[in-house]
Amino acid sequence: MINRYPILACVLALLLVGYLCFALPATATMASNDTFATCRISVADSLHTGFVTPLEVSQECGDIMQWITSRRRGEVSLNDLEQKLRACDKIEHVNVFVLNNGALAIDVVPMVPVARVFDGPTSYYINAGGKRISADPRFHVDVPVVVGHFTDERPATRLLPMLDYIASRPELDALVSTVKQDSNGDIIVVPTIRGHVINMGDTTRVADKFARVRTFYRRVLPVRGWETYDTLSVKWRGQVVATRRDKALANTSLNSVVEEYDDIDDHDTMISPLHTAKADSVK
């Protein structure tokens, strides 16, 4: 007796294959002729930097929010959109796909800039990994400003440990206006308190250096005057070297008030342009 079940199964399989060969292309054709319902752009800005916004993503795609609903799906290449957005150095990851409701979805993970670099006429952002992000008026975020001439030997990324330390402490974040790299490689902090700068030397022992600056602010400047010094240097371990703005401002009667300070002559260690200035040191 012939077993007809295998034959029946083969016939049904052939019919199913034939149906799929017809239905799938037909469905794809119908889908390609459908228009997009809308466009949903999502930016995963977990840190709330606002560096990249949905509007700016739309502009990168030729103002896609304005014309997407008038285009058939077959007229829009999802791969081309992804490639275009991936070419933007402000975007770390992007995924473009169509939702079940016919909407075009664009999910973006932006770069997170940690500093704005000004190197002569050139300006750019850098992220925590040191990747350059071009400065565009449409993309802006409030981050520390770094100024100087940076090279492969002395890149802007060498300042990141100090910037991270400053950003993690609100009192320092409010104090520091700009971080500069001097021509000799010294790192200079420009505080929001006008009248002086702080020579940090390098990014080692940052906590200890800022602690010495705070002590100087608390115990010395209120006595000697906030306009007395133009440079505070904490680049040497265990001391603060302060360059007087003008010899005439030094009040010898105050030397007995702050006994741990003694006058020294050390012009080579100062960044002050006043070559005739005296310096005060605390140990």
PASEBA-1860 file (N, C-alpha, C; in nm, 3 decimals):
! residues 283
1> MINRYPIL> 0.086/-0.119/0.000/0.000/0.000/0.000/0.090/0.125/0.000 ~ 0.058/0.216/-0.088/0.141/0.335/-0.103/0.107/0.435/0.006 ~ 0.214/0.484/0.073/0.197/0.588/0.176/0.191/0.724/0.106 ~ 0.070/0.782/0.109/0.050/0.907/0.036/0.090/1.032/0.117 ~ 0.118/1.017/0.244/0.150/1.134/0.326/0.277/1.207/0.281 ~ 0.386/1.136/0.249/0.505/1.208/0.200/0.479/1.284/0.070 ~ 0.398/1.221/-0.019/0.367/1.288/-0.145/0.286/1.414/-0.120 ~ 0.187/1.402/-0.029/0.103/1.517/0.005/0.185/1.629/0.068
9> ACVLALLL> 0.277/1.588/0.153/0.363/1.688/0.219/0.449/1.761/0.117 ~ 0.502/1.688/0.019/0.584/1.752/-0.085/0.501/1.849/-0.167 ~ 0.376/1.808/-0.200/0.290/1.898/-0.279/0.260/2.026/-0.202 ~ 0.228/2.010/-0.074/0.198/2.128/0.008/0.321/2.219/0.022 ~ 0.436/2.156/0.034/0.559/2.236/0.045/0.583/2.315/-0.082 ~ 0.560/2.249/-0.199/0.577/2.320/-0.325/0.479/2.435/-0.340 ~ 0.356/2.411/-0.296/0.256/2.518/-0.302/0.294/2.635/-0.212 ~ 0.347/2.601/-0.094/0.388/2.707/-0.001/0.505/2.788/-0.057
17> VGYLCFAL> 0.601/2.717/-0.117/0.715/2.787/-0.177/0.667/2.879/-0.290 ~ 0.575/2.827/-0.371/0.523/2.908/-0.480/0.451/3.031/-0.430 ~ 0.373/3.011/-0.322/0.300/3.125/-0.263/0.398/3.232/-0.210 ~ 0.503/3.183/-0.142/0.600/3.277/-0.087/0.675/3.352/-0.197 ~ 0.707/3.278/-0.304/0.777/3.343/-0.415/0.692/3.453/-0.478 ~ 0.562/3.438/-0.471/0.474/3.540/-0.525/0.441/3.646/-0.422 ~ 0.413/3.603/-0.298/0.363/3.695/-0.196/0.470/3.791/-0.145 ~ 0.591/3.738/-0.123/0.695/3.823/-0.065/0.732/3.939/-0.157
25> PATATMAS> 0.759/3.914/-0.287/0.786/4.029/-0.375/0.669/4.125/-0.385 ~ 0.548/4.068/-0.388/0.431/4.155/-0.397/0.418/4.242/-0.272 ~ 0.443/4.181/-0.156/0.436/4.257/-0.030/0.544/4.364/-0.026 ~ 0.664/4.328/-0.070/0.773/4.424/-0.071/0.743/4.540/-0.164 ~ 0.683/4.509/-0.279/0.647/4.615/-0.374/0.543/4.707/-0.315 ~ 0.442/4.648/-0.250/0.339/4.729/-0.187/0.398/4.816/-0.078 ~ 0.490/4.759/0.002/0.551/4.836/0.111/0.636/4.949/0.056 ~ 0.708/4.924/-0.054/0.793/5.028/-0.110/0.712/5.142/-0.168
33> NDTFATCR> 0.588/5.114/-0.207/0.502/5.219/-0.261/0.429/5.296/-0.152 ~ 0.429/5.244/-0.028/0.367/5.315/0.084/0.452/5.435/0.123 ~ 0.386/5.538/0.171/0.458/5.654/0.222/0.486/5.635/0.370 ~ 0.583/5.709/0.421/0.615/5.702/0.563/0.508/5.775/0.644 ~ 0.471/5.717/0.757/0.370/5.779/0.842/0.426/5.905/0.909 ~ 0.548/5.896/0.954/0.615/6.009/1.019/0.762/5.973/1.036 ~ 0.836/6.057/1.101/0.976/6.029/1.131/1.000/6.053/1.281 ~ 1.052/5.951/1.347/1.080/5.962/1.491/1.231/5.961/1.511
41> ISVADSLH> 1.284/6.070/1.565/1.428/6.081/1.591/1.451/6.080/1.741 ~ 1.531/5.985/1.785/1.560/5.971/1.928/1.710/5.989/1.950 ~ 1.745/6.079/2.043/1.886/6.105/2.077/1.908/6.059/2.221 ~ 1.997/5.962/2.238/2.024/5.905/2.371/2.121/5.997/2.445 ~ 2.070/6.110/2.493/2.150/6.209/2.563/2.136/6.187/2.713 ~ 2.199/6.081/2.763/2.183/6.044/2.904/2.242/6.147/2.999 ~ 2.341/6.224/2.953/2.405/6.326/3.038/2.339/6.463/3.022 ~ 2.238/6.471/2.935/2.163/6.594/2.914/2.255/6.710/2.873
49> TGFVTPLE> 2.349/6.682/2.783/2.440/6.786/2.736/2.375/6.875/2.632 ~ 2.279/6.821/2.557/2.217/6.898/2.451/2.310/6.925/2.335 ~ 2.418/6.847/2.327/2.517/6.868/2.221/2.460/6.835/2.084 ~ 2.380/6.730/2.076/2.312/6.691/1.953/2.164/6.680/1.984 ~ 2.080/6.744/1.904/1.936/6.744/1.924/1.867/6.677/1.805 ~ 1.742/6.634/1.822/1.669/6.576/1.708/1.660/6.670/1.589 ~ 1.644/6.799/1.614/1.636/6.895/1.504/1.765/6.896/1.424 ~ 1.880/6.889/1.494/2.008/6.890/1.424/2.031/6.761/1.347
57> VSQECGDI> 1.982/6.648/1.400/1.989/6.522/1.326/1.906/6.532/1.198 ~ 1.788/6.592/1.209/1.704/6.611/1.091/1.774/6.698/0.987 ~ 1.842/6.803/1.033/1.914/6.890/0.940/2.029/6.817/0.872 ~ 2.097/6.729/0.946/2.205/6.650/0.886/2.152/6.562/0.773 ~ 2.023/6.525/0.781/1.960/6.440/0.679/1.881/6.523/0.579 ~ 1.917/6.650/0.565/1.849/6.734/0.467/1.710/6.775/0.510 ~ 1.692/6.805/0.639/1.561/6.842/0.694/1.457/6.734/0.668 ~ 1.493/6.613/0.705/1.409/6.496/0.675/1.271/6.505/0.738
65> MQWITSRR> 1.259/6.573/0.851/1.129/6.583/0.918/1.027/6.656/0.831 ~ 1.074/6.738/0.741/0.982/6.819/0.660/0.930/6.744/0.538 ~ 1.009/6.650/0.485/0.967/6.587/0.359/0.941/6.437/0.368 ~ 0.968/6.376/0.482/0.963/6.230/0.489/0.823/6.174/0.461 ~ 0.717/6.243/0.504/0.581/6.188/0.485/0.534/6.196/0.341 ~ 0.606/6.269/0.257/0.567/6.279/0.116/0.647/6.184/0.027 ~ 0.736/6.105/0.087/0.820/6.014/0.010/0.774/5.869/0.026 ~ 0.781/5.794/-0.084/0.754/5.651/-0.076/0.875/5.582/-0.014
73> RGEVSLND> 0.851/5.470/0.053/0.961/5.401/0.122/1.071/5.359/0.026 ~ 1.030/5.323/-0.095/1.130/5.280/-0.191/1.221/5.391/-0.238 ~ 1.182/5.516/-0.213/1.263/5.630/-0.255/1.368/5.670/-0.153 ~ 1.360/5.612/-0.033/1.450/5.651/0.075/1.539/5.532/0.112 ~ 1.669/5.549/0.101/1.763/5.442/0.136/1.801/5.454/0.283 ~ 1.761/5.355/0.361/1.795/5.356/0.503/1.946/5.347/0.523 ~ 2.010/5.269/0.437/2.155/5.254/0.448/2.227/5.386/0.420 ~ 2.178/5.461/0.320/2.240/5.590/0.289/2.224/5.688/0.405
81> LEQKLRAC> 2.108/5.685/0.469/2.086/5.773/0.584/2.182/5.738/0.697 ~ 2.198/5.609/0.722/2.290/5.566/0.827/2.433/5.610/0.796 ~ 2.475/5.590/0.673/2.611/5.626/0.634/2.633/5.777/0.647 ~ 2.533/5.854/0.612/2.544/6.000/0.621/2.561/6.043/0.766 ~ 2.483/5.985/0.855/2.491/6.022/0.996/2.618/5.969/1.061 ~ 2.662/5.851/1.020/2.786/5.797/1.075/2.907/5.881/1.036 ~ 2.896/5.952/0.925/3.006/6.038/0.882/3.016/6.165/0.966 ~ 2.914/6.192/1.044/2.914/6.310/1.131/2.997/6.278/1.256
89> DKIEHVNV> 3.103/6.354/1.281/3.192/6.322/1.392/3.131/6.352/1.528 ~ 3.011/6.409/1.531/2.944/6.436/1.657/2.854/6.320/1.701 ~ 2.845/6.218/1.614/2.758/6.104/1.642/2.844/5.979/1.657 ~ 2.824/5.909/1.768/2.903/5.789/1.795/2.838/5.664/1.736 ~ 2.705/5.655/1.741/2.635/5.537/1.688/2.498/5.580/1.636 ~ 2.450/5.514/1.528/2.320/5.546/1.472/2.256/5.419/1.417 ~ 2.125/5.411/1.427/2.049/5.299/1.372/1.923/5.354/1.307 ~ 1.902/5.322/1.178/1.785/5.370/1.103/1.702/5.250/1.061
97> FVLNNGAL> 1.571/5.252/1.091/1.483/5.139/1.058/1.340/5.188/1.050 ~ 1.251/5.099/1.001/1.109/5.133/0.986/1.029/5.061/1.093 ~ 0.944/5.132/1.163/0.859/5.075/1.267/0.737/5.006/1.204 ~ 0.668/4.925/1.285/0.551/4.853/1.236/0.439/4.947/1.191 ~ 0.435/5.067/1.248/0.330/5.161/1.210/0.365/5.244/1.087 ~ 0.479/5.211/1.022/0.519/5.282/0.901/0.601/5.406/0.925 ~ 0.640/5.431/1.048/0.722/5.548/1.078/0.870/5.515/1.059 ~ 0.945/5.613/1.012/1.090/5.599/1.002/1.151/5.634/1.136
105> AIDVVPMV> 1.232/5.544/1.191/1.294/5.566/1.322/1.444/5.587/1.304 ~ 1.497/5.692/1.368/1.641/5.720/1.367/1.686/5.731/1.513 ~ 1.762/5.633/1.557/1.814/5.633/1.694/1.961/5.672/1.691 ~ 1.996/5.774/1.768/2.131/5.831/1.765/2.191/5.832/1.904 ~ 2.318/5.792/1.912/2.398/5.808/2.034/2.505/5.912/2.003 ~ 2.498/6.030/2.064/2.594/6.135/2.029/2.727/6.119/2.100 ~ 2.829/6.182/2.043/2.955/6.195/2.113/2.934/6.282/2.237 ~ 3.015/6.263/2.338/3.006/6.345/2.459/3.134/6.428/2.470
113> PVARVFDG> 3.129/6.554/2.433/3.250/6.638/2.442/3.281/6.670/2.588 ~ 3.409/6.674/2.620/3.449/6.706/2.758/3.529/6.836/2.764 ~ 3.570/6.889/2.648/3.646/7.014/2.647/3.637/7.079/2.510 ~ 3.647/7.212/2.507/3.655/7.288/2.383/3.799/7.337/2.370 ~ 3.863/7.305/2.260/4.004/7.336/2.239/4.018/7.452/2.142 ~ 4.099/7.550/2.181/4.135/7.661/2.092/4.286/7.654/2.072 ~ 4.326/7.619/1.951/4.467/7.607/1.915/4.495/7.702/1.800 ~ 4.535/7.826/1.834/4.552/7.927/1.731/4.418/7.955/1.664
121> PTSYYINA> 4.413/7.954/1.529/4.287/7.979/1.460/4.194/7.858/1.457 ~ 4.244/7.743/1.506/4.166/7.619/1.501/4.090/7.599/1.631 ~ 3.965/7.556/1.619/3.884/7.527/1.737/3.809/7.397/1.715 ~ 3.805/7.314/1.817/3.734/7.186/1.810/3.705/7.136/1.951 ~ 3.616/7.037/1.959/3.588/6.969/2.086/3.668/6.839/2.090 ~ 3.685/6.785/2.210/3.739/6.650/2.224/3.650/6.573/2.322 ~ 3.639/6.441/2.299/3.566/6.358/2.395/3.665/6.294/2.491 ~ 3.615/6.210/2.581/3.701/6.152/2.685/3.811/6.065/2.626
129> GGKRISAD> 3.790/6.014/2.506/3.892/5.933/2.441/3.990/6.013/2.359 ~ 3.971/6.146/2.358/4.061/6.232/2.283/4.024/6.252/2.138 ~ 3.910/6.196/2.094/3.869/6.211/1.955/3.826/6.355/1.928 ~ 3.873/6.410/1.817/3.835/6.545/1.779/3.692/6.550/1.726 ~ 3.621/6.653/1.767/3.485/6.678/1.720/3.482/6.820/1.668 ~ 3.454/6.837/1.541/3.460/6.970/1.481/3.361/7.065/1.548 ~ 3.402/7.190/1.559/3.316/7.293/1.619/3.224/7.350/1.512 ~ 3.096/7.335/1.533/2.994/7.381/1.440/2.897/7.469/1.519
137> PRFHVDVP> 2.862/7.589/1.469/2.769/7.675/1.543/2.639/7.607/1.581 ~ 2.598/7.504/1.505/2.473/7.435/1.537/2.488/7.340/1.655 ~ 2.612/7.302/1.686/2.638/7.208/1.793/2.720/7.279/1.900 ~ 2.662/7.299/2.015/2.733/7.370/2.121/2.700/7.308/2.256 ~ 2.800/7.301/2.342/2.780/7.252/2.478/2.875/7.326/2.569 ~ 2.830/7.353/2.690/2.910/7.426/2.787/3.008/7.332/2.855 ~ 3.133/7.333/2.810/3.238/7.248/2.865/3.361/7.335/2.893 ~ 3.458/7.285/2.970/3.579/7.363/2.996/3.650/7.400/2.867
145> VVVGHFTD> 3.708/7.518/2.870/3.783/7.569/2.754/3.932/7.544/2.774 ~ 3.997/7.488/2.672/4.140/7.460/2.676/4.207/7.540/2.566 ~ 4.312/7.613/2.601/4.380/7.701/2.506/4.528/7.666/2.501 ~ 4.586/7.668/2.382/4.729/7.644/2.369/4.763/7.582/2.235 ~ 4.893/7.562/2.214/4.938/7.492/2.093/4.967/7.347/2.131 ~ 4.893/7.256/2.069/4.900/7.115/2.106/4.965/7.036/1.993 ~ 5.051/6.942/2.032/5.123/6.858/1.937/5.105/6.712/1.976 ~ 5.164/6.623/1.896/5.158/6.481/1.930/5.230/6.453/2.062
153> ERPATRLL> 5.334/6.531/2.091/5.408/6.513/2.215/5.335/6.572/2.334 ~ 5.262/6.680/2.309/5.184/6.746/2.414/5.042/6.768/2.364 ~ 4.964/6.660/2.355/4.827/6.672/2.303/4.733/6.732/2.406 ~ 4.618/6.777/2.359/4.518/6.834/2.449/4.467/6.729/2.548 ~ 4.475/6.602/2.512/4.425/6.496/2.600/4.504/6.485/2.730 ~ 4.626/6.541/2.734/4.703/6.533/2.859/4.637/6.615/2.970 ~ 4.545/6.706/2.931/4.477/6.788/3.029/4.351/6.721/3.084 ~ 4.311/6.609/3.025/4.185/6.546/3.064/4.180/6.503/3.211
161> PMLDYIAS> 4.287/6.446/3.269/4.279/6.411/3.412/4.247/6.531/3.500 ~ 4.306/6.646/3.470/4.277/6.766/3.548/4.135/6.815/3.523 ~ 4.091/6.810/3.397/3.954/6.852/3.366/3.852/6.764/3.435 ~ 3.879/6.632/3.438/3.789/6.539/3.507/3.781/6.572/3.655 ~ 3.895/6.603/3.715/3.898/6.635/3.858/3.819/6.764/3.884 ~ 3.838/6.864/3.799/3.767/6.991/3.816/3.617/6.970/3.800 ~ 3.577/6.894/3.697/3.435/6.874/3.669/3.365/6.797/3.780 ~ 3.439/6.714/3.853/3.378/6.633/3.958/3.360/6.708/4.089
169> RPELDALV> 3.409/6.832/4.095/3.399/6.912/4.217/3.337/7.047/4.183 ~ 3.211/7.068/4.221/3.139/7.190/4.182/3.212/7.319/4.221 ~ 3.280/7.319/4.337/3.347/7.442/4.380/3.463/7.477/4.285 ~ 3.532/7.374/4.235/3.640/7.399/4.139/3.584/7.431/4.001 ~ 3.477/7.364/3.964/3.414/7.389/3.834/3.370/7.535/3.824 ~ 3.323/7.589/3.938/3.282/7.730/3.939/3.402/7.824/3.942 ~ 3.514/7.777/3.994/3.634/7.861/4.007/3.711/7.873/3.876 ~ 3.722/7.762/3.801/3.809/7.758/3.683/3.736/7.811/3.560
177> STVKQDSN> 3.796/7.910/3.497/3.739/7.966/3.375/3.799/7.900/3.251 ~ 3.932/7.890/3.246/4.003/7.839/3.130/4.127/7.763/3.175 ~ 4.164/7.661/3.098/4.289/7.590/3.121/4.376/7.609/2.997 ~ 4.500/7.656/3.019/4.590/7.685/2.907/4.714/7.596/2.916 ~ 4.770/7.566/2.800/4.900/7.501/2.796/5.001/7.602/2.746 ~ 5.097/7.636/2.832/5.197/7.736/2.797/5.293/7.678/2.693 ~ 5.371/7.765/2.631/5.462/7.721/2.526/5.568/7.624/2.578 ~ 5.601/7.632/2.707/5.699/7.539/2.764/5.636/7.411/2.818
185> GDIIVVPT> 5.504/7.397/2.800/5.434/7.278/2.845/5.365/7.292/2.978 ~ 5.392/7.400/3.053/5.325/7.421/3.180/5.175/7.437/3.159 ~ 5.096/7.381/3.250/4.951/7.394/3.245/4.910/7.509/3.335 ~ 4.840/7.606/3.278/4.801/7.728/3.347/4.650/7.729/3.365 ~ 4.605/7.747/3.488/4.463/7.760/3.517/4.428/7.908/3.531 ~ 4.329/7.952/3.455/4.280/8.089/3.465/4.151/8.086/3.546 ~ 4.154/8.135/3.670/4.034/8.129/3.754/3.935/8.240/3.719 ~ 3.812/8.222/3.765/3.711/8.326/3.745/3.742/8.448/3.832
193> IRGHVINM> 3.823/8.430/3.935/3.870/8.542/4.016/3.977/8.615/3.935 ~ 3.947/8.733/3.889/4.038/8.803/3.800/4.160/8.857/3.874 ~ 4.268/8.871/3.798/4.386/8.934/3.853/4.507/8.845/3.860 ~ 4.488/8.713/3.852/4.604/8.623/3.859/4.573/8.493/3.786 ~ 4.679/8.417/3.759/4.666/8.283/3.703/4.739/8.186/3.793 ~ 4.714/8.055/3.773/4.774/7.951/3.857/4.853/7.857/3.768 ~ 4.982/7.846/3.795/5.070/7.757/3.719/5.069/7.621/3.790 ~ 5.002/7.521/3.724/4.992/7.387/3.782/5.110/7.298/3.744
201> GDTTRVAD> 5.187/7.338/3.644/5.298/7.256/3.598/5.251/7.144/3.508 ~ 5.199/7.036/3.569/5.146/6.924/3.493/5.021/6.873/3.565 ~ 4.974/6.754/3.528/4.850/6.701/3.585/4.874/6.605/3.700 ~ 4.995/6.600/3.753/5.022/6.514/3.868/4.981/6.586/3.997 ~ 4.941/6.510/4.099/4.909/6.561/4.232/4.810/6.678/4.225 ~ 4.708/6.664/4.141/4.614/6.774/4.119/4.542/6.811/4.249 ~ 4.498/6.711/4.325/4.425/6.739/4.450/4.512/6.818/4.546 ~ 4.638/6.779/4.559/4.729/6.848/4.650/4.754/6.992/4.604
209> KFARVRTF> 4.766/7.012/4.474/4.793/7.146/4.422/4.675/7.239/4.446 ~ 4.554/7.191/4.420/4.438/7.275/4.444/4.417/7.299/4.593 ~ 4.456/7.204/4.677/4.447/7.224/4.822/4.538/7.337/4.866 ~ 4.659/7.344/4.807/4.750/7.454/4.840/4.696/7.588/4.792 ~ 4.632/7.588/4.675/4.571/7.711/4.625/4.461/7.758/4.720 ~ 4.376/7.664/4.767/4.269/7.701/4.860/4.326/7.759/4.989 ~ 4.434/7.699/5.039/4.498/7.751/5.160/4.550/7.892/5.137 ~ 4.610/7.915/5.023/4.662/8.047/4.988/4.547/8.149/4.980
217> YRRVLPVR> 4.437/8.108/4.919/4.320/8.196/4.910/4.267/8.231/5.049 ~ 4.266/8.132/5.136/4.204/8.151/5.267/4.294/8.227/5.365 ~ 4.425/8.204/5.361/4.513/8.255/5.465/4.601/8.371/5.423 ~ 4.624/8.388/5.293/4.720/8.488/5.248/4.655/8.604/5.174 ~ 4.579/8.575/5.070/4.524/8.683/4.988/4.435/8.778/5.064 ~ 4.352/8.731/5.158/4.273/8.829/5.236/4.361/8.926/5.315 ~ 4.485/8.885/5.349/4.575/8.970/5.427/4.658/9.060/5.336 ~ 4.718/8.999/5.233/4.808/9.075/5.146/4.736/9.147/5.033
225> GWETYDTL> 4.612/9.109/5.007/4.536/9.176/4.902/4.522/9.091/4.778 ~ 4.402/9.087/4.721/4.373/9.001/4.606/4.438/9.053/4.479 ~ 4.485/9.176/4.478/4.549/9.232/4.360/4.702/9.232/4.372 ~ 4.755/9.172/4.478/4.899/9.177/4.501/4.977/9.092/4.403 ~ 4.924/8.974/4.369/4.999/8.877/4.289/4.933/8.857/4.152 ~ 5.016/8.834/4.052/4.960/8.804/3.920/4.977/8.657/3.884 ~ 5.061/8.581/3.957/5.082/8.440/3.928/5.102/8.362/4.058 ~ 5.029/8.253/4.072/5.053/8.158/4.181/5.103/8.029/4.116
233> SVKWRGQV> 5.215/7.978/4.162/5.270/7.855/4.106/5.272/7.746/4.212 ~ 5.208/7.633/4.180/5.206/7.518/4.270/5.270/7.397/4.203 ~ 5.354/7.422/4.104/5.414/7.313/4.028/5.518/7.235/4.109 ~ 5.574/7.299/4.215/5.672/7.230/4.297/5.606/7.174/4.421 ~ 5.645/7.058/4.461/5.583/6.987/4.572/5.597/7.066/4.704 ~ 5.484/7.081/4.774/5.485/7.136/4.908/5.500/7.285/4.921 ~ 5.483/7.362/4.812/5.498/7.506/4.824/5.411/7.580/4.724 ~ 5.390/7.707/4.753/5.324/7.799/4.662/5.421/7.914/4.636
241> VATRRDKA> 5.449/7.940/4.510/5.535/8.053/4.474/5.447/8.158/4.408 ~ 5.444/8.277/4.465/5.356/8.383/4.417/5.439/8.498/4.363 ~ 5.412/8.540/4.242/5.481/8.653/4.180/5.403/8.782/4.206 ~ 5.471/8.879/4.267/5.404/9.006/4.294/5.383/9.083/4.164 ~ 5.266/9.145/4.154/5.234/9.222/4.035/5.325/9.344/4.023 ~ 5.356/9.405/4.136/5.437/9.526/4.137/5.505/9.533/4.272 ~ 5.636/9.564/4.273/5.708/9.573/4.399/5.643/9.673/4.493 ~ 5.587/9.779/4.436/5.530/9.884/4.519/5.410/9.836/4.599
249> LANTSLNS> 5.347/9.724/4.553/5.231/9.672/4.624/5.268/9.592/4.746 ~ 5.395/9.550/4.757/5.436/9.469/4.870/5.445/9.554/4.995 ~ 5.375/9.513/5.099/5.374/9.585/5.227/5.458/9.506/5.326 ~ 5.576/9.561/5.361/5.668/9.486/5.447/5.611/9.463/5.585 ~ 5.515/9.545/5.626/5.457/9.526/5.759/5.376/9.399/5.769 ~ 5.338/9.343/5.652/5.257/9.222/5.653/5.342/9.097/5.665 ~ 5.474/9.111/5.651/5.560/8.992/5.657/5.551/8.923/5.792 ~ 5.526/9.000/5.896/5.514/8.940/6.029/5.379/8.874/6.048
257> VVEEYDDI> 5.279/8.911/5.966/5.145/8.853/5.979/5.143/8.712/5.921 ~ 5.210/8.692/5.807/5.213/8.563/5.742/5.356/8.512/5.750 ~ 5.395/8.458/5.863/5.534/8.427/5.891/5.589/8.315/5.805 ~ 5.500/8.226/5.752/5.552/8.114/5.676/5.593/8.154/5.536 ~ 5.575/8.279/5.499/5.616/8.328/5.367/5.748/8.400/5.378 ~ 5.840/8.372/5.286/5.965/8.445/5.281/5.994/8.483/5.137 ~ 6.059/8.597/5.117/6.085/8.647/4.981/6.199/8.569/4.916 ~ 6.184/8.540/4.787/6.289/8.475/4.710/6.299/8.542/4.575
265> DDHDTMIS> 6.413/8.531/4.512/6.431/8.578/4.374/6.442/8.457/4.284 ~ 6.341/8.430/4.202/6.341/8.313/4.115/6.256/8.344/3.993 ~ 6.310/8.422/3.900/6.230/8.467/3.787/6.209/8.356/3.684 ~ 6.300/8.258/3.678/6.289/8.154/3.576/6.168/8.065/3.599 ~ 6.120/8.055/3.720/6.009/7.965/3.749/5.875/8.032/3.728 ~ 5.872/8.161/3.701/5.747/8.234/3.690/5.706/8.251/3.543 ~ 5.579/8.265/3.521/5.531/8.292/3.385/5.495/8.439/3.371 ~ 5.513/8.518/3.476/5.476/8.659/3.472/5.562/8.734/3.372
273> PLHTAKAD> 5.503/8.827/3.295/5.582/8.908/3.203/5.660/9.018/3.275 ~ 5.636/9.036/3.405/5.705/9.139/3.481/5.840/9.085/3.526 ~ 5.942/9.102/3.446/6.071/9.039/3.471/6.139/9.093/3.596 ~ 6.099/9.211/3.644/6.163/9.268/3.762/6.088/9.236/3.889 ~ 5.983/9.154/3.880/5.898/9.128/3.996/5.968/9.039/4.095 ~ 5.929/9.054/4.222/5.973/8.965/4.329/5.875/8.848/4.337 ~ 5.913/8.742/4.408/5.823/8.629/4.428/5.820/8.595/4.574 ~ 5.704/8.545/4.621/5.688/8.501/4.758/5.668/8.350/4.756
281> SVK> 5.719/8.281/4.853/5.711/8.136/4.856/5.663/8.089/4.991 ~ 5.577/7.985/4.988/5.534/7.921/5.111/5.570/7.775/5.105 ~ 5.619/7.722/5.216/5.661/7.583/5.219/5.585/7.512/5.328
END
